[in-house]
């Protein structure tokens, strides 16, 4: 449950509405939410307000935040800290440099890697090695790509067997989303 930070023209749900929807059994997290300064038109107040509401709803529900963040990691961290975030944070589609990786890792965030992992010498390929397997997820997002390729590449980059990464991902999922598979 959530409204993507790139969607400006909509009626934002209130915290109460997010909580009501978030209580549905099929809802496992709040998001995709966050900040995206790349696609902004200069007015960022609406993104910040929406993100604050999502943080507050996630805190009430005790459900993780699935974050979309582009060119706004300092502001993202400030917003999470100022709103006393207490739930796990998963950064979706992560493909950033080692400094950003280090800062987010020190906060205990989880990183979801996708198509960018397949790029030779991409930031994502470097970051997954830095993060290791304990705080990762894998995804395809909207790429026309089999998740098998992402699993294979992640295992290769981490120097582990695909079965090990599958078990780790299952554990990470059960830990973050509190759902037993």
Secondary structure, 3 states (H helix, E strand, C coil): CCCCCCCCCCCCCCHHHHHHHHCCCCCCEEEEEEEECCCCCCCCHHHHHHHHHHHHHHHHHCCEEEEEEECCHHHHHHHHHHCCCCCCEEECCCCCCHHHHHHHHHCCCEEEECHHHHCCCCHHHHHHHHHCCCCEEECCCCCCCCHHHHHHHHHHHHCCCHHHHHHHHHHHHHHHHCCCC
